[in-house]
Amino acid sequence: MEIDATSAANIAEKGLRFELVDTADTEKFGLWLQADGRGFHSPRFTPETAAEYLAGTADRRTSAVYDDSSAEPGMPVATVNSWATPLTVPGEHTIEGWAISSVTVASTHRRKGIARNLLEAELRAAKAQNLPLAMLTVSESTIYGRFGFAPSTLTADYDIDTRKAKWTGPTPGGRVHFVPVEQLREEAPAIIERARLKTPGEILTWPHLWDRTFGISTDDKDFVKKVRAVRYDDADGTPQGFALYTFMENDHDFGKHTAEVRSLVTATDDAYAGLWSYLLELDLTTKLRVPLRSVDEPIRWQVSDFRAVRSTDVRDHLWLRILDVEAALEGREYSAPLDVVIEVTDELGFAAGRYRVTHEGVHGTSDSPDLELSVNELGAIYLGGVSALTLARAGRIQQHTAGSVDALERAFHSPIAPSLSVWF
Ligand SMILES: CC(C)(COP(=O)(O)OP(=O)(O)OC[C@H]1O[C@@H](n2cnc3c(N)ncnc32)[C@H](O)[C@@H]1OP(=O)(O)O)[C@@H](O)C(=O)NCCC(=O)NCCS
């Protein structure tokens, strides 16, 4: 696919060049990567780490803005990359979405409209490929609403007082094994793949992400010294989950370590019980920290003391932007019968229109609307974790026909709270 002509022309008017980066050109791609890191105020990539990133993300559509008048003309002043990837939606279905990442604009070139051109170019690229939605995780929640995105999964960090939280959940049928990290890295993809399809909001992850998570990548030498890796096998001996965790010592009391979980992936409820109960019962440990989890974790209901499990820092995580209302809404299952007419507004035009939405199908209509909402609210409720009723009470969905918001909420609600366990 070519570079987006509209954004390229807008950026050219500013005396800059908007181009696709040939990721086979490692020198050029290497500078793109350093610009991306600089944009997030990260340390410079070492040659080894850079080589891993370049190999791990070369298949993405990679774009850059160059300023030929700058002191380093080969170094992009803006970056973005993107790729098509499945997103799990309610009903254990997946639909293809356009993942957008590495959005940076150099601090020397900020607030000139460059990011707007990058984002609009990405949305047009997604639309041109008939992808029903775009998605991203964000550094700041103030940036993307203007482009029609809204938070569709929320996340929370869990802090557990393990002295109080005695396991009262089901007795796991299988057992936990310590496994060498490298071995688990090989075994993990099959587990990750099954777990992904159970939770709306999860996306297909990529090998380099897991190399970094496991500490196998060169940029995380300290982690790899400390990490412990366990696998849960069910009663038949099939691996159904794994956890990676480290300990933070308490200098004053060796019996009060904090265990910090970097990754906890379970493909079954039995594996969930097996690994959580294992982590809660670690010796010499009084605190368990498990970040980036679902806001609705069963663990709350599996311990002796409800207040021993505190979820903190509830926040937005996956942001969605619907581009094709019919394809997006037809891609998921509904929890109750539905038949409403919705009027969708969209400043960028992609999704604007009036649609009859039923649990069996969606089509354009000229019937009068029962509800009005913008594409942002549609993105927010799409995965069934944000309540349409809450958005109506917040004044963000307008109801014209009594009962239609209730009906929308009942149908859209996902029995499993949507959640995304990675950043991208
Ligand atoms: C966020 C970032 C990409 C914005 O780039 P930019 O080129 O300065 O943005 P633009 O000039 O195109 O701004 C577009 C609009 O977004 C607004 N905006 C930009 N950054 C914003 C921010 N951080 N918070 C709130 N609004 C922001 C602008 O005011 C402008 O609003 P308008 O369209 O209503 O006039 C850039 O500041 C950056 O690289 N930040 C650090 C890295 C980062 O956080 N990237 C995002 C990763 S998810």
The ligand as a MOL file (V3000), in Angstrom:
LIG
                    3D

  0  0  0     0  0            999 V3000
M  V30 BEGIN CTAB
M  V30 COUNTS 48 50 0 0 0
M  V30 BEGIN ATOM
M  V30 1 C 1.1700 12.8100 21.2880 0
M  V30 2 C 1.9530 13.3060 20.0790 0
M  V30 3 C 2.1180 12.1490 19.0900 0
M  V30 4 C 1.1500 14.4400 19.4350 0
M  V30 5 O 1.8040 14.8390 18.2540 0
M  V30 6 P 1.5690 16.3080 17.6100 0
M  V30 7 O 2.0890 16.2630 16.2220 0
M  V30 8 O 2.0870 17.3180 18.5300 0
M  V30 9 O -0.0160 16.3690 17.5840 0
M  V30 10 P -0.8760 17.2910 16.5980 0
M  V30 11 O -0.1840 18.6160 16.4560 0
M  V30 12 O -1.1870 16.5810 15.3490 0
M  V30 13 O -2.1760 17.4510 17.4440 0
M  V30 14 C -3.4270 16.9850 17.0070 0
M  V30 15 C -4.4350 17.3760 18.0430 0
M  V30 16 O -4.1690 16.6300 19.2340 0
M  V30 17 C -3.9530 17.5120 20.3350 0
M  V30 18 N -2.9110 16.8880 21.1410 0
M  V30 19 C -1.7130 16.4690 20.7260 0
M  V30 20 N -1.0640 15.8770 21.7290 0
M  V30 21 C -1.8780 15.9170 22.7880 0
M  V30 22 C -1.7630 15.4740 24.1220 0
M  V30 23 N -0.6560 14.8650 24.5420 0
M  V30 24 N -2.8020 15.6790 24.9630 0
M  V30 25 C -3.9230 16.3100 24.5160 0
M  V30 26 N -4.0870 16.7520 23.2640 0
M  V30 27 C -3.0640 16.5550 22.4080 0
M  V30 28 C -3.5180 18.8130 19.7110 0
M  V30 29 O -3.7750 19.8690 20.5670 0
M  V30 30 C -4.3660 18.8290 18.4670 0
M  V30 31 O -5.6800 19.1860 18.8180 0
M  V30 32 P -6.7100 19.8080 17.7410 0
M  V30 33 O -6.7840 18.8600 16.5940 0
M  V30 34 O -7.9690 19.9040 18.5130 0
M  V30 35 O -6.0970 21.0970 17.3430 0
M  V30 36 C 3.3450 13.8340 20.4920 0
M  V30 37 O 3.1820 14.8560 21.4400 0
M  V30 38 C 4.2630 12.7770 21.0710 0
M  V30 39 O 5.0320 12.1670 20.3320 0
M  V30 40 N 4.2030 12.5490 22.3910 0
M  V30 41 C 5.0950 11.6040 23.0590 0
M  V30 42 C 4.8820 10.1570 22.6060 0
M  V30 43 C 3.4510 9.7150 22.8110 0
M  V30 44 O 2.9100 9.8400 23.8930 0
M  V30 45 N 2.8300 9.2070 21.7420 0
M  V30 46 C 1.4990 8.6770 21.8010 0
M  V30 47 C 1.6100 7.2240 21.9510 0
M  V30 48 S 0.1040 6.4280 22.2530 0
M  V30 END ATOM
M  V30 BEGIN BOND
M  V30 1 1 1 2
M  V30 2 1 2 3
M  V30 3 1 2 4
M  V30 4 1 2 36
M  V30 5 1 4 5
M  V30 6 1 5 6
M  V30 7 2 6 7
M  V30 8 1 6 8
M  V30 9 1 6 9
M  V30 10 1 9 10
M  V30 11 2 10 11
M  V30 12 1 10 12
M  V30 13 1 10 13
M  V30 14 1 13 14
M  V30 15 1 14 15
M  V30 16 1 15 16
M  V30 17 1 15 30
M  V30 18 1 16 17
M  V30 19 1 17 18
M  V30 20 1 17 28
M  V30 21 1 18 19
M  V30 22 1 18 27
M  V30 23 2 19 20
M  V30 24 1 20 21
M  V30 25 1 21 22
M  V30 26 2 21 27
M  V30 27 1 22 23
M  V30 28 2 22 24
M  V30 29 1 24 25
M  V30 30 2 25 26
M  V30 31 1 26 27
M  V30 32 1 28 29
M  V30 33 1 28 30
M  V30 34 1 30 31
M  V30 35 1 31 32
M  V30 36 2 32 33
M  V30 37 1 32 34
M  V30 38 1 32 35
M  V30 39 1 36 37
M  V30 40 1 36 38
M  V30 41 2 38 39
M  V30 42 1 38 40
M  V30 43 1 40 41
M  V30 44 1 41 42
M  V30 45 1 42 43
M  V30 46 2 43 44
M  V30 47 1 43 45
M  V30 48 1 45 46
M  V30 49 1 46 47
M  V30 50 1 47 48
M  V30 END BOND
M  V30 END CTAB
M  END
